[in-house]
Amino acid sequence: MPQQPSADTAAGDAHALSSTPLPTLAAQAERLIGLGVHDIAGLSATALRAFAERAGDRDDVLLAVHPDRAPASALAPLLRRKGKPGFVVVDMADVDRFTPQGVDLPAGPLYLLARPDRGDHMANRSPEEALPALVQDGRSPLVLTEGIHWILQQPAALERNHCFMTIASRLRKPDGAFDARTPAIWISNGTGRDGRERRDAPKVGWCWWNNRHTWLGFASTTERMP
């Protein structure tokens, strides 16, 4: 479960990152290639560059690899903050079983997300409360791998006291009900089982579906495109 950010950490600016330009798609492709994401996904660097080129020169869309090709467990360690790699909390060893629910992802290995937003204005709502509000606003919540892709391309999307949940990823149990855990991405305080050496590292963890947190927004997009 998430821990409240330490009191001695100054809060970041609660700004809407949807208005901040993303790197060009060509630059995003090179970033993924440099990290080896194309190898994880079983794609050639040429194919990744060609997809970005066909999509055009836009700075309001995020390039994402389908979670079936690049799961969260493989992407999380590629995150970096203050020189420290990202990690998945120890009690979420089943992170890759949290699959897209209630959203339609394009079928191909690569796709685009338009105008991602962190949802700061929705902080202090539970996922159950936030989901219908996002839908009413014409937005679709992000899945976990999309959130990781966003931080890989735009590290400012993750800042202390303004982190986010990715509530379109959920785990369905054998009885058909959903697991009450909800994936989120925030910054480790280096406490508990995280270990002191992980303080300030990007952290993939979880929150309860019905719990509220004043420092967690709800990341979303306006559109997914093949």
N, CA, C and O of each residue as an XYZ file, in Angstrom:
904
protein
N       0.841     -1.198      0.000
C       0.000      0.000      0.000
C       0.876      1.248      0.000
O       1.997      1.207      0.507
N       0.389      2.356     -0.557
C       1.216      3.559     -0.636
C       1.380      4.234      0.710
O       0.488      4.200      1.557
N       2.543      4.849      0.892
C       2.812      5.604      2.101
C       2.691      7.082      1.790
O       3.045      7.526      0.698
N       2.194      7.836      2.745
C       2.110      9.280      2.570
C       3.501      9.852      2.375
O       4.416      9.458      3.097
N       3.706     10.773      1.421
C       5.026     11.367      1.223
C       5.541     12.011      2.503
O       4.763     12.521      3.309
N       6.869     11.982      2.683
C       7.457     12.527      3.904
C       7.169     14.008      4.029
O       7.123     14.731      3.035
N       6.974     14.452      5.261
C       6.567     15.833      5.502
C       7.661     16.822      5.141
O       7.376     17.994      4.893
N       8.938     16.361      5.106
C      10.016     17.297      4.830
C      10.293     17.473      3.343
O      11.243     18.152      2.953
N       9.448     16.849      2.512
C       9.616     16.977      1.065
C       8.692     18.060      0.537
O       7.479     17.992      0.738
N       9.239     19.041     -0.124
C       8.406     20.122     -0.664
C       7.531     19.592     -1.782
O       7.974     18.806     -2.619
N       6.286     20.032     -1.785
C       5.352     19.601     -2.823
C       5.728     20.225     -4.153
O       6.142     21.382     -4.219
N       5.573     19.427     -5.231
C       5.830     19.944     -6.574
C       4.672     20.788     -7.045
O       3.631     20.856     -6.392
N       4.852     21.417     -8.157
C       3.780     22.212     -8.744
C       2.701     21.298     -9.276
O       2.986     20.376    -10.040
N       1.465     21.545     -8.879
C       0.340     20.736     -9.348
C      -0.133     21.275    -10.682
O      -1.135     21.985    -10.765
N       0.607     20.925    -11.729
C       0.268     21.442    -13.042
C      -0.253     20.327    -13.930
O       0.031     19.152    -13.698
N      -1.016     20.700    -14.946
C      -1.556     19.725    -15.879
C      -0.516     19.466    -16.959
O      -0.236     20.335    -17.786
N       0.052     18.267    -16.946
C       1.107     17.957    -17.898
C       0.583     17.783    -19.309
O       1.362     17.692    -20.258
N      -0.733     17.737    -19.454
C      -1.287     17.618    -20.792
C      -0.917     18.810    -21.656
O      -0.928     18.702    -22.882
N      -0.591     19.944    -21.051
C      -0.228     21.138    -21.808
C       1.270     21.227    -22.064
O       1.725     22.142    -22.750
N       2.045     20.285    -21.520
C       3.488     20.278    -21.713
C       3.822     19.399    -22.910
O       3.455     18.224    -22.919
N       4.498     19.925    -23.911
C       4.791     19.108    -25.092
C       5.609     17.873    -24.748
O       6.518     17.925    -23.920
N       5.281     16.784    -25.381
C       6.078     15.574    -25.288
C       7.227     15.665    -26.285
O       7.183     16.497    -27.191
N       8.245     14.836    -26.143
C       9.256     14.764    -27.199
C       8.599     14.352    -28.517
O       7.536     13.731    -28.517
N       9.224     14.691    -29.620
C       8.692     14.256    -30.909
C       8.641     12.734    -30.945
O       9.346     12.063    -30.191
N       7.805     12.197    -31.824
C       7.700     10.740    -31.915
C       9.018     10.112    -32.359
O       9.363      9.013    -31.924
N       9.750     10.804    -33.220
C      11.065     10.293    -33.620
C      11.989     10.194    -32.411
O      12.712      9.210    -32.256
N      11.964     11.212    -31.556
C      12.787     11.194    -30.349
C      12.317     10.114    -29.377
O      13.134      9.460    -28.730
N      11.006      9.930    -29.277
C      10.485      8.885    -28.407
C      10.933      7.507    -28.882
O      11.292      6.650    -28.075
N      10.909      7.301    -30.191
C      11.356      6.020    -30.735
C      12.815      5.764    -30.394
O      13.181      4.656    -30.004
N      13.648      6.790    -30.542
C      15.067      6.626    -30.233
C      15.282      6.356    -28.751
O      16.173      5.595    -28.375
N      14.473      6.975    -27.922
C      14.563      6.746    -26.473
C      14.272      5.278    -26.158
O      15.001      4.657    -25.385
N      13.220      4.720    -26.745
C      12.870      3.322    -26.499
C      13.943      2.389    -27.041
O      14.270      1.381    -26.415
N      14.484      2.721    -28.192
C      15.546      1.900    -28.766
C      16.777      1.927    -27.869
O      17.404      0.894    -27.634
N      17.121      3.110    -27.369
C      18.270      3.240    -26.491
C      18.128      2.433    -25.213
O      19.119      1.966    -24.651
N      16.876      2.268    -24.751
C      16.611      1.497    -23.530
C      16.463      0.002    -23.812
O      16.409     -0.804    -22.883
N      16.398     -0.364    -25.081
C      16.236     -1.769    -25.435
C      14.809     -2.267    -25.396
O      14.575     -3.475    -25.372
N      13.844     -1.350    -25.389
C      12.436     -1.761    -25.330
C      12.043     -2.528    -26.586
O      11.223     -3.443    -26.517
N      12.613     -2.171    -27.724
C      12.282     -2.898    -28.954
C      12.701     -4.362    -28.848
O      12.007     -5.240    -29.361
N      13.824     -4.635    -28.190
C      14.253     -6.021    -27.994
C      13.289     -6.765    -27.065
O      12.945     -7.922    -27.309
N      12.861     -6.090    -26.003
C      11.889     -6.708    -25.097
C      10.624     -7.097    -25.857
O      10.052     -8.163    -25.626
N      10.194     -6.219    -26.769
C       8.952     -6.426    -27.511
C       9.120     -7.319    -28.737
O       8.140     -7.639    -29.410
N      10.339     -7.718    -29.026
C      10.570     -8.545    -30.203
C      10.414     -7.777    -31.505
O       9.979     -8.336    -32.512
N      10.770     -6.495    -31.489
C      10.658     -5.635    -32.659
C      12.048     -5.164    -33.083
O      12.967     -5.091    -32.267
N      12.184     -4.852    -34.341
C      13.439     -4.286    -34.805
C      13.439     -2.783    -34.574
O      12.382     -2.156    -34.505
N      14.626     -2.212    -34.456
C      14.730     -0.763    -34.334
C      14.158     -0.089    -35.574
O      13.571      0.989    -35.486
N      14.330     -0.721    -36.720
C      13.803     -0.175    -37.974
C      12.284     -0.081    -37.931
O      11.709      0.920    -38.360
N      11.635     -1.115    -37.416
C      10.173     -1.119    -37.341
C       9.679     -0.026    -36.404
O       8.678      0.632    -36.690
N      10.365      0.169    -35.302
C       9.961      1.199    -34.341
C      10.123      2.588    -34.946
O       9.246      3.439    -34.799
N      11.234      2.816    -35.622
C      11.446      4.119    -36.263
C      10.424      4.364    -37.378
O       9.946      5.485    -37.554
N      10.101      3.323    -38.117
C       9.142      3.469    -39.220
C       7.758      3.810    -38.698
O       7.047      4.621    -39.292
N       7.375      3.194    -37.590
C       6.063      3.511    -37.009
C       6.008      4.973    -36.604
O       5.030      5.661    -36.894
N       7.047      5.453    -35.936
C       7.088      6.854    -35.507
C       7.054      7.785    -36.705
O       6.397      8.825    -36.662
N       7.750      7.426    -37.770
C       7.772      8.283    -38.954
C       6.402      8.362    -39.608
O       5.978      9.436    -40.032
N       5.710      7.236    -39.692
C       4.370      7.229    -40.296
C       3.386      8.057    -39.483
O       2.461      8.646    -40.042
N       3.579      8.107    -38.173
C       2.647      8.832    -37.300
C       2.785     10.343    -37.427
O       1.889     11.084    -37.022
N       3.898     10.804    -37.986
C       4.063     12.236    -38.207
C       4.777     12.937    -37.067
O       5.166     12.320    -36.075
N       4.939     14.224    -37.230
C       5.700     15.037    -36.276
C       4.739     15.700    -35.298
O       4.298     16.828    -35.521
N       4.415     15.000    -34.216
C       3.474     15.505    -33.226
C       4.136     15.525    -31.853
O       4.986     14.689    -31.548
N       3.734     16.489    -31.034
C       4.277     16.566    -29.674
C       3.191     16.450    -28.614
O       3.391     16.813    -27.455
N       2.032     15.934    -29.034
C       0.931     15.769    -28.079
C       0.514     14.316    -27.942
O      -0.536     14.025    -27.369
N       1.326     13.395    -28.464
C       0.992     11.974    -28.389
C       2.163     11.187    -27.827
O       3.327     11.546    -28.008
N       1.823     10.105    -27.139
C       2.804      9.237    -26.510
C       2.878      7.930    -27.279
O       1.850      7.335    -27.600
N       4.083      7.486    -27.574
C       4.314      6.205    -28.233
C       4.366      5.109    -27.176
O       5.131      5.197    -26.215
N       3.549      4.075    -27.360
C       3.483      2.997    -26.371
C       3.612      1.649    -27.056
O       3.203      1.476    -28.204
N       4.182      0.705    -26.339
C       4.258     -0.680    -26.776
C       3.166     -1.457    -26.047
O       2.977     -1.291    -24.842
N       2.462     -2.291    -26.770
C       1.367     -3.062    -26.172
C       1.890     -3.888    -24.998
O       2.965     -4.480    -25.098
N       1.152     -3.939    -23.891
C       1.625     -4.690    -22.718
C       1.840     -6.169    -22.985
O       2.610     -6.812    -22.272
N       1.181     -6.725    -23.988
C       1.431     -8.124    -24.328
C       2.848     -8.331    -24.851
O       3.392     -9.434    -24.794
N       3.440     -7.243    -25.366
C       4.786     -7.333    -25.931
C       5.864     -6.817    -24.975
O       7.003     -7.283    -25.011
N       5.512     -5.874    -24.139
C       6.456     -5.300    -23.178
C       5.734     -5.132    -21.852
O       5.124     -4.088    -21.620
N       5.782     -6.128    -20.973
C       5.030     -6.082    -19.710
C       5.640     -5.124    -18.706
O       6.789     -4.704    -18.834
N       4.850     -4.794    -17.712
C       5.281     -3.832    -16.684
C       6.520     -4.303    -15.952
O       7.374     -3.486    -15.608
N       6.643     -5.604    -15.705
C       7.803     -6.108    -14.960
C       9.112     -5.854    -15.699
O      10.161     -5.706    -15.074
N       9.051     -5.803    -17.035
C      10.248     -5.541    -17.839
C      10.513     -4.057    -18.010
O      11.663     -3.646    -18.166
N       9.456     -3.244    -17.982
C       9.609     -1.810    -18.198
C       9.983     -1.048    -16.927
O      10.755     -0.091    -16.985
N       9.450     -1.461    -15.797
C       9.663     -0.708    -14.558
C      11.145     -0.496    -14.233
O      11.503      0.606    -13.817
N      12.028     -1.495    -14.399
C      13.442     -1.269    -14.070
C      14.136     -0.264    -14.990
O      15.241      0.184    -14.684
N      13.511      0.095    -16.102
C      14.100      1.067    -17.019
C      13.876      2.501    -16.553
O      14.552      3.418    -17.019
N      12.944      2.697    -15.647
C      12.714      4.026    -15.101
C      13.923      4.468    -14.296
O      14.607      3.643    -13.689
N      14.186      5.761    -14.289
C      15.291      6.298    -13.515
C      14.872      7.607    -12.858
O      14.173      8.427    -13.453
N      15.313      7.780    -11.626
C      15.134      9.056    -10.935
C      16.306      9.234     -9.988
O      16.561      8.370     -9.150
N      17.012     10.326    -10.108
C      18.213     10.581     -9.311
C      19.199      9.426     -9.411
O      19.860      9.062     -8.439
N      19.280      8.856    -10.615
C      20.225      7.775    -10.872
C      19.797      6.414    -10.367
O      20.540      5.442    -10.503
N      18.599      6.325     -9.782
C      18.152      5.054     -9.214
C      17.101      4.403    -10.114
O      16.196      5.086    -10.593
N      17.207      3.095    -10.349
C      16.265      2.411    -11.234
C      14.908      2.200    -10.581
O      14.796      2.123     -9.357
N      13.889      2.108    -11.409
C      12.554      1.814    -10.919
C      12.433      0.362    -10.473
O      13.267     -0.477    -10.813
N      11.396      0.081     -9.716
C      11.168     -1.282     -9.239
C       9.692     -1.511     -8.966
O       8.908     -0.570     -8.840
N       9.334     -2.785     -8.876
C       7.977     -3.200     -8.523
C       8.006     -3.684     -7.075
O       8.911     -4.424     -6.689
N       7.033     -3.276     -6.278
C       7.016     -3.667     -4.866
C       6.948     -5.187     -4.730
O       6.396     -5.874     -5.590
N       7.508     -5.696     -3.654
C       7.649     -7.137     -3.497
C       6.311     -7.857     -3.384
O       6.208     -9.031     -3.738
N       5.283     -7.161     -2.892
C       3.986     -7.810     -2.762
C       3.111     -7.605     -3.995
O       1.884     -7.672     -3.924
N       3.772     -7.353     -5.131
C       3.052     -7.284     -6.398
C       3.817     -8.092     -7.452
O       4.016     -7.644     -8.581
N       4.236     -9.289     -7.051
C       4.959    -10.165     -7.972
C       4.099    -10.572     -9.159
O       4.619    -11.009    -10.186
N       2.786    -10.430     -9.021
C       1.848    -10.774    -10.092
C       1.488     -9.573    -10.947
O       0.428     -9.560    -11.573
N       2.356     -8.556    -10.987
C       2.040     -7.298    -11.666
C       1.615     -7.494    -13.122
O       0.756     -6.762    -13.615
N       2.198     -8.463    -13.810
C       1.875     -8.638    -15.224
C       0.524     -9.303    -15.455
O       0.072     -9.412    -16.595
N      -0.114     -9.743    -14.396
C      -1.463    -10.303    -14.513
C      -2.534     -9.213    -14.428
O      -3.721     -9.486    -14.606
N      -2.107     -7.977    -14.156
C      -3.046     -6.849    -14.163
C      -3.191     -6.396    -15.610
O      -2.307     -5.735    -16.154
N      -4.303     -6.754    -16.223
C      -4.502     -6.545    -17.652
C      -5.501     -5.417    -17.910
O      -6.237     -5.024    -17.005
N      -5.531     -4.893    -19.143
C      -6.465     -3.806    -19.457
C      -7.921     -4.227    -19.238
O      -8.353     -5.289    -19.686
N      -8.652     -3.376    -18.545
C     -10.064     -3.625    -18.262
C     -10.862     -2.365    -18.552
O     -10.533     -1.288    -18.055
N     -11.914     -2.498    -19.360
C     -12.795     -1.366    -19.647
C     -12.238     -0.390    -20.656
O     -12.831      0.666    -20.877
N     -11.106     -0.715    -21.281
C     -10.517      0.137    -22.317
C     -10.123     -0.747    -23.494
O      -9.836     -1.932    -23.325
N     -10.112     -0.165    -24.674
C      -9.727     -0.897    -25.880
C      -8.355     -0.422    -26.342
O      -8.185      0.735    -26.727
N      -7.394     -1.311    -26.302
C      -6.063     -1.009    -26.806
C      -5.968     -1.449    -28.261
O      -6.470     -2.518    -28.608
N      -5.342     -0.659    -29.114
C      -5.129     -1.090    -30.496
C      -4.438     -2.450    -30.531
O      -3.671     -2.795    -29.633
N      -4.721     -3.210    -31.576
C      -4.255     -4.593    -31.620
C      -2.773     -4.736    -31.910
O      -2.166     -5.727    -31.504
N      -2.173     -3.779    -32.596
C      -0.785     -3.907    -33.003
C       0.184     -3.778    -31.845
O      -0.214     -3.420    -30.736
N       1.465     -4.068    -32.095
C       2.465     -3.983    -31.023
C       2.783     -2.557    -30.607
O       3.269     -2.331    -29.499
N       2.513     -1.584    -31.486
C       2.780     -0.179    -31.201
C       1.523      0.647    -31.400
O       0.735      0.376    -32.307
N       1.328      1.657    -30.554
C       0.179      2.535    -30.713
C       0.465      3.867    -30.054
O       1.504      4.054    -29.422
N      -0.468      4.790    -30.207
C      -0.290      6.153    -29.701
C      -1.383      6.505    -28.703
O      -2.510      6.019    -28.802
N      -1.038      7.356    -27.741
C      -2.012      7.910    -26.800
C      -1.979      9.423    -26.914
O      -0.914     10.040    -26.890
N      -3.149     10.003    -27.037
C      -3.227     11.455    -27.191
C      -3.356     12.145    -25.834
O      -4.125     11.719    -24.973
N      -2.585     13.219    -25.665
C      -2.699     14.150    -24.551
C      -2.830     13.472    -23.173
O      -3.843     13.635    -22.492
N      -1.809     12.720    -22.776
C      -1.873     12.117    -21.435
C      -1.905     13.202    -20.353
O      -1.296     14.262    -20.494
N      -2.615     12.915    -19.298
C      -2.756     13.864    -18.191
C      -2.684     13.099    -16.880
O      -3.165     11.970    -16.778
N      -2.082     13.722    -15.884
C      -1.861     13.059    -14.596
C      -3.099     13.064    -13.707
O      -3.187     12.254    -12.784
N      -4.028     13.930    -13.952
C      -5.248     13.950    -13.162
C      -5.078     14.475    -11.762
O      -5.718     13.987    -10.830
N      -4.204     15.486    -11.598
C      -3.993     16.056    -10.267
C      -5.296     16.540     -9.636
O      -5.492     16.421     -8.426
N      -6.178     17.084    -10.462
C      -7.414     17.674     -9.934
C      -8.353     16.626     -9.339
O      -9.325     16.968     -8.664
N      -8.058     15.343     -9.592
C      -8.912     14.271     -9.069
C      -8.319     13.614     -7.834
O      -8.860     12.629     -7.334
N      -7.213     14.152     -7.341
C      -6.605     13.585     -6.139
C      -7.602     13.589     -4.981
O      -8.511     14.417     -4.921
N      -7.411     12.664     -4.086
C      -8.277     12.462     -2.923
C      -9.624     11.843     -3.284
O     -10.585     11.930     -2.520
N      -9.678     11.217     -4.459
C     -10.812     10.357     -4.794
C     -10.317      8.917     -4.796
O      -9.129      8.658     -4.984
N     -11.220      8.008     -4.589
C     -10.866      6.597     -4.734
C     -10.936      6.230     -6.210
O     -11.593      6.935     -6.976
N     -10.281      5.152     -6.635
C     -10.425      4.716     -8.018
C     -11.886      4.499     -8.412
O     -12.290      4.813     -9.532
N     -12.662      3.965     -7.489
C     -14.076      3.743     -7.783
C     -14.792      5.058     -8.075
O     -15.677      5.106     -8.930
N     -14.420      6.113     -7.375
C     -15.034      7.421     -7.599
C     -14.474      8.109     -8.834
O     -15.192      8.833     -9.523
N     -13.194      7.887     -9.116
C     -12.546      8.598    -10.219
C     -12.950      8.071    -11.585
O     -13.056      8.844    -12.537
N     -13.175      6.777    -11.695
C     -13.445      6.187    -13.007
C     -14.643      6.823    -13.710
O     -14.494      7.241    -14.858
N     -15.824      6.922    -13.090
C     -16.944      7.547    -13.797
C     -16.706      9.022    -14.101
O     -17.221      9.538    -15.093
N     -15.935      9.703    -13.265
C     -15.639     11.115    -13.522
C     -14.761     11.262    -14.758
O     -14.958     12.186    -15.547
N     -13.794     10.363    -14.937
C     -12.951     10.394    -16.130
C     -13.785     10.144    -17.379
O     -13.642     10.844    -18.381
N     -14.645      9.155    -17.312
C     -15.501      8.830    -18.465
C     -16.399     10.012    -18.817
O     -16.592     10.327    -19.991
N     -16.937     10.651    -17.808
C     -17.801     11.816    -18.050
C     -17.021     12.944    -18.721
O     -17.590     13.709    -19.500
N     -15.735     13.055    -18.429
C     -14.892     14.084    -19.034
C     -14.385     13.695    -20.418
O     -13.633     14.446    -21.039
N     -14.791     12.532    -20.901
C     -14.358     12.088    -22.216
C     -12.931     11.570    -22.240
O     -12.269     11.621    -23.277
N     -12.452     11.072    -21.107
C     -11.095     10.565    -21.012
C     -11.104      9.087    -20.630
O     -12.074      8.582    -20.066
N     -10.025      8.420    -20.943
C      -9.895      6.996    -20.663
C      -8.702      6.792    -19.733
O      -7.620      7.311    -20.009
N      -8.872      6.050    -18.638
C      -7.751      5.856    -17.718
C      -6.624      5.064    -18.366
O      -6.858      4.234    -19.244
N      -5.402      5.330    -17.923
C      -4.249      4.618    -18.460
C      -4.121      3.232    -17.844
O      -4.532      2.998    -16.708
N      -3.540      2.316    -18.621
C      -3.082      1.046    -18.062
C      -1.669      1.273    -17.523
O      -1.037      2.282    -17.835
N      -1.186      0.348    -16.726
C       0.087      0.540    -16.039
C       1.248      0.749    -17.003
O       2.066      1.646    -16.795
N       1.332     -0.059    -18.046
C       2.465      0.089    -18.967
C       2.444      1.435    -19.671
O       3.504      1.978    -19.984
N       1.269      1.985    -19.925
C       1.197      3.312    -20.533
C       1.752      4.369    -19.587
O       2.445      5.296    -20.009
N       1.443      4.220    -18.315
C       1.993      5.155    -17.337
C       3.506      5.089    -17.268
O       4.174      6.114    -17.137
N       4.049      3.879    -17.357
C       5.504      3.727    -17.346
C       6.111      4.350    -18.597
O       7.118      5.054    -18.516
N       5.503      4.095    -19.749
C       5.989      4.710    -20.988
C       6.007      6.229    -20.880
O       6.941      6.878    -21.350
N       4.979      6.793    -20.263
C       4.907      8.253    -20.137
C       6.089      8.780    -19.324
O       6.719      9.764    -19.713
N       6.388      8.136    -18.206
C       7.490      8.599    -17.371
C       8.835      8.394    -18.075
O       9.748      9.206    -17.921
N       8.955      7.311    -18.846
C      10.189      7.106    -19.597
C      10.460      8.269    -20.552
O      11.605      8.680    -20.740
N       9.386      8.793    -21.153
C       9.541      9.867    -22.129
C       9.493     11.256    -21.501
O      10.100     12.196    -22.013
N       8.776     11.379    -20.400
C       8.596     12.681    -19.761
C       8.731     12.502    -18.243
O       7.729     12.432    -17.532
N       9.965     12.430    -17.756
C      10.181     12.154    -16.324
C       9.447     13.104    -15.390
O       9.142     12.736    -14.256
N       9.157     14.327    -15.848
C       8.453     15.288    -14.994
C       7.036     14.839    -14.662
O       6.394     15.418    -13.786
N       6.544     13.820    -15.349
C       5.211     13.299    -15.039
C       5.160     12.670    -13.656
O       4.077     12.449    -13.115
N       6.319     12.379    -13.082
C       6.385     11.789    -11.747
C       7.125     12.742    -10.827
O       8.323     12.967    -11.001
N       6.428     13.303     -9.854
C       7.062     14.195     -8.892
C       6.454     13.974     -7.515
O       5.299     13.567     -7.387
N       7.231     14.245     -6.512
C       6.743     14.003     -5.155
C       5.463     14.783     -4.889
O       5.310     15.942     -5.275
N       4.552     14.092     -4.211
C       3.241     14.630     -3.836
C       2.297     14.780     -5.016
O       1.153     15.194     -4.830
N       2.741     14.454     -6.234
C       1.885     14.498     -7.420
C       2.212     13.306     -8.302
O       2.794     13.450     -9.377
N       1.829     12.130     -7.830
C       2.027     10.889     -8.571
C       0.661     10.395     -9.040
O      -0.325     11.121     -8.913
N       0.577      9.184     -9.577
C      -0.717      8.814    -10.171
C      -0.987      7.316    -10.166
O      -0.076      6.491    -10.098
N      -2.270      7.002    -10.241
C      -2.748      5.638    -10.390
C      -3.013      5.351    -11.867
O      -3.225      6.258    -12.672
N      -2.994      4.066    -12.192
C      -3.297      3.623    -13.560
C      -4.420      2.591    -13.459
O      -4.183      1.383    -13.487
N      -5.634      3.092    -13.342
C      -6.742      2.240    -12.897
C      -7.379      1.400    -13.996
O      -8.332      0.666    -13.732
N      -6.866      1.492    -15.240
C      -7.394      0.623    -16.288
C      -6.719     -0.748    -16.280
O      -7.109     -1.633    -17.042
N      -5.715     -0.931    -15.426
C      -5.096     -2.247    -15.240
C      -5.664     -2.872    -13.974
O      -5.549     -2.317    -12.881
N      -6.281     -4.041    -14.144
C      -6.868     -4.719    -12.992
C      -6.653     -6.222    -13.113
O      -6.461     -6.752    -14.207
N      -6.690     -6.885    -11.991
C      -6.499     -8.329    -11.935
C      -7.839     -8.997    -11.621
O      -8.444     -8.763    -10.575
N      -8.275     -9.825    -12.549
C      -9.523    -10.558    -12.316
C      -9.199    -11.901    -11.654
O      -8.370    -12.664    -12.149
N      -9.853    -12.173    -10.547
C      -9.610    -13.392     -9.787
C     -10.362    -14.574    -10.396
O     -11.255    -14.369    -11.219
N     -10.020    -15.811    -10.009
C     -10.685    -16.986    -10.583
C     -12.201    -16.980    -10.425
O     -12.911    -17.558    -11.247
N     -12.703    -16.331     -9.376
C     -14.157    -16.301     -9.181
C     -14.848    -15.215    -10.010
O     -16.066    -15.053     -9.933
N     -14.066    -14.471    -10.803
C     -14.643    -13.438    -11.660
C     -14.606    -12.047    -11.065
O     -14.763    -11.063    -11.788
N     -14.401    -11.945     -9.762
C     -14.325    -10.630     -9.116
C     -12.947    -10.013     -9.363
O     -11.986    -10.712     -9.686
N     -12.874     -8.698     -9.205
C     -11.595     -8.010     -9.361
C     -10.819     -8.009     -8.053
O     -11.399     -7.869     -6.976
N      -9.520     -8.164     -8.154
C      -8.638     -7.955     -7.026
C      -8.779     -6.498     -6.571
O      -8.908     -5.601     -7.404
N      -8.756     -6.262     -5.276
C      -8.965     -4.908     -4.754
C      -7.749     -4.006     -4.933
O      -7.850     -2.794     -4.745
N      -6.599     -4.579     -5.292
C      -5.416     -3.761     -5.544
C      -5.532     -3.027     -6.884
O      -6.097     -3.543     -7.849
N      -4.991     -1.829     -6.915
C      -4.999     -1.011     -8.117
C      -3.596     -0.471     -8.359
O      -3.043      0.189     -7.479
N      -2.997     -0.729     -9.531
C      -1.621     -0.277     -9.766
C      -1.487      1.243     -9.734
O      -2.381      1.976    -10.156
N      -0.355      1.687     -9.227
C      -0.022      3.113     -9.176
C       1.486      3.263     -9.292
O       2.235      2.318     -9.043
N       1.924      4.451     -9.670
C       3.359      4.733     -9.779
C       3.660      5.948     -8.918
O       3.040      7.000     -9.075
N       4.611      5.798     -8.012
C       5.005      6.931     -7.188
C       6.494      6.839     -6.870
O       7.218      6.101     -7.537
N       6.953      7.562     -5.883
C       8.375      7.669     -5.567
C       8.621      7.072     -4.185
O       7.955      7.430     -3.213
N       9.567      6.174     -4.113
C       9.839      5.488     -2.850
C      10.436      6.443     -1.821
O      11.238      7.316     -2.152
N      10.029      6.258     -0.574
C      10.644      6.964      0.550
C      11.794      6.165      1.161
O      12.434      6.614      2.113
N      12.051      4.975      0.606
C      13.145      4.160      1.131
C      12.848      3.527      2.465
O      13.768      3.192      3.213
N      11.569      3.356      2.781
C      11.182      2.774      4.062
C      10.688      1.344      3.867
O      10.437      0.910      2.743
N      10.554      0.626      4.967
C      10.004     -0.719      4.930
C      10.791     -1.651      4.029
O      12.021     -1.627      4.010
N      10.072     -2.466      3.290
C      10.719     -3.464      2.443
C      11.334     -2.870      1.183
O      12.055     -3.565      0.467
N      11.063     -1.595      0.900
C      11.737     -0.954     -0.244
C      13.248     -0.953     -0.038
O      14.005     -1.215     -0.973
N      13.684     -0.660      1.180
C      15.106     -0.550      1.482
C      15.596      0.880      1.315
O      15.188      1.581      0.389
N      16.476      1.309      2.221
C      16.962      2.695      2.215
C      17.636      3.051      0.903
O      17.596      4.204      0.475
N      18.250      2.075      0.267
C      18.958      2.348     -0.982
C      18.015      2.731     -2.118
O      18.456      3.235     -3.150
N      16.734      2.494     -1.932
C      15.764      2.819     -2.982
C      15.047      4.147     -2.744
O      14.124      4.485     -3.485
N      15.443      4.885     -1.751
C      14.813      6.185     -1.541
C      14.952      7.035     -2.803
O      16.032      7.137     -3.383
N      13.843      7.640     -3.215
C      13.747      8.507     -4.400
C      13.651      7.730     -5.710
O      13.595      8.346     -6.774
N      13.630      6.418     -5.669
C      13.500      5.637     -6.901
C      12.036      5.575     -7.351
O      11.135      5.603     -6.513
N      11.792      5.491     -8.653
C      10.413      5.292     -9.140
C       9.901      3.931     -8.674
O      10.628      2.938     -8.699
N       8.664      3.902     -8.257
C       8.115      2.715     -7.606
C       6.764      2.341     -8.206
O       5.859      3.175     -8.260
N       6.620      1.111     -8.652
C       5.336      0.582     -9.094
C       4.736     -0.188     -7.925
O       5.290     -1.192     -7.478
N       3.622      0.287     -7.446
C       2.967     -0.343     -6.312
C       1.469     -0.437     -6.527
O       0.994     -0.528     -7.659
N       0.736     -0.415     -5.432
C      -0.711     -0.567     -5.552
C      -1.419      0.173     -4.427
O      -0.850      0.449     -3.372
N      -2.672      0.480     -4.693
C      -3.580      1.093     -3.711
C      -4.865      0.267     -3.701
O      -5.127     -0.490     -4.636
N      -5.648      0.412     -2.664
C      -6.947     -0.261     -2.624
C      -7.947      0.475     -3.520
O      -7.915      1.702     -3.620
N      -8.809     -0.264     -4.152
C      -9.796      0.300     -5.081
C     -10.704      1.329     -4.423
O     -11.154      2.263     -5.087
N     -10.977      1.180     -3.150
C     -11.910      2.091     -2.473
C     -11.224      3.127     -1.583
O     -11.903      3.860     -0.864
N      -9.901      3.201     -1.619
C      -9.193      4.151     -0.764
C      -8.868      5.441     -1.498
O      -8.709      5.450     -2.718
N      -8.768      6.535     -0.740
C      -8.406      7.848     -1.281
C      -7.001      8.235     -0.835
O      -6.554      7.866      0.250
N      -6.316      8.985     -1.693
C      -4.986      9.489     -1.354
C      -4.853     10.900     -1.921
O      -5.084     11.135     -3.107
N      -4.478     11.822     -1.055
C      -4.436     13.234     -1.461
C      -3.350     13.520     -2.487
O      -3.405     14.557     -3.148
N      -2.383     12.658     -2.642
C      -1.219     12.907     -3.488
C      -1.175     12.031     -4.734
O      -0.180     12.027     -5.458
N      -2.245     11.295     -4.984
C      -2.311     10.438     -6.170
C      -3.446     10.883     -7.086
O      -4.612     10.881     -6.690
N      -3.098     11.262     -8.310
C      -4.095     11.569     -9.323
C      -4.444     10.318    -10.111
O      -4.115      9.204     -9.705
N      -5.115     10.512    -11.241
C      -5.565      9.394    -12.067
C      -5.195      9.676    -13.512
O      -5.849     10.473    -14.184
N      -4.146      9.022    -13.987
C      -3.634      9.291    -15.320
C      -4.621      8.812    -16.382
O      -5.252      7.765    -16.243
N      -4.736      9.612    -17.452
C      -5.718      9.286    -18.491
C      -5.274      9.839    -19.832
O      -4.307     10.595    -19.925
N      -6.004      9.444    -20.872
C      -5.764      9.902    -22.234
C      -7.108     10.234    -22.875
O      -8.159      9.788    -22.414
N      -7.056     11.018    -23.940
C      -8.282     11.313    -24.670
C      -8.558     10.311    -25.770
O      -9.701     10.164    -26.203
N      -7.505      9.607    -26.235
C      -7.689      8.724    -27.380
C      -6.477      7.797    -27.534
O      -5.343      8.189    -27.260
N      -6.739      6.565    -27.978
C      -5.683      5.641    -28.365
C      -5.802      5.382    -29.869
O      -6.893      5.148    -30.390
N      -4.670      5.429    -30.545
C      -4.676      5.319    -32.001
C      -3.660      4.277    -32.462
O      -2.559      4.214    -31.914
N      -4.005      3.452    -33.464
C      -3.053      2.471    -33.978
C      -1.941      3.149    -34.794
O      -1.049      2.471    -35.304
